[in-house]
Amino acid sequence: MELIDRQLHDLKSGDLIEIIYYDGDAYVKRTGLISGIFPKEKEIRVVDTRISFENIYSIRAD
């Protein structure tokens, strides 16, 4: 989780990322632009998908 926290700190809206996260039943891989990072809500939004920080498995910035 510490690595994810550091990566999130370095990202900003408009960055292109590949993110793997848990979506209730399975892990999902998504590539897209960050449309928002919301520290208070502990969420990142990739295009129109909201992803909780705690469900993130990995992030790779392109």
N, C-alpha and C positions, 0 to 999 in steps of 0.2 A: 504494500500500500504506500510505503514511503516513496518508492520510485514513481508511482502513478501521481502522487502529490507534486513531486518535483516537475514531472512532465506537464501537468496541468498548469503549473505556475508559469512555464515558458511559452504556453500557447496563447493565441489571441483569436478573436473573431476574424474570419476570412482565411485562416490557415487550412490547408488541405491535410486531412489525417486519414489513417486507417485505424479503426477502433474495433476491438473484440470485447463484447460485453455479454452478460447473462441476461436473458429476456424471459424469465419465468420457467421455460421448459428446456431451453437449450442455449448454447453460446451462438452469438450472431456476429458476423464480420461485416462491417459497413465502412465504405469509403465515401468521404464527402467533405464539404466545407463546414467549418465551425460557424454556426450562426449566433452562438452566445455561450458564455460560461457564467454560471450563477453560483458563486461560492456560498451565499446564505442558504440557498435551496439545495446545495450540494449536487448540482446537475450541470451537465454539458448538453448543448443542443447541436446536433449534426444535421444540417438542413432543417427538417421539421421533426426529427426524432429526439425526444428528451431521454437522457441516459443518466441514471443516478451514479455518482462517483463510486459508491460501494459495489456496483455491479460491473465496473470496468475490470477487465482482465489484462488488456494491454492497449497501448496507444503507440502509433508510429506516425510521425510527421513526415510528409513528403517534401 
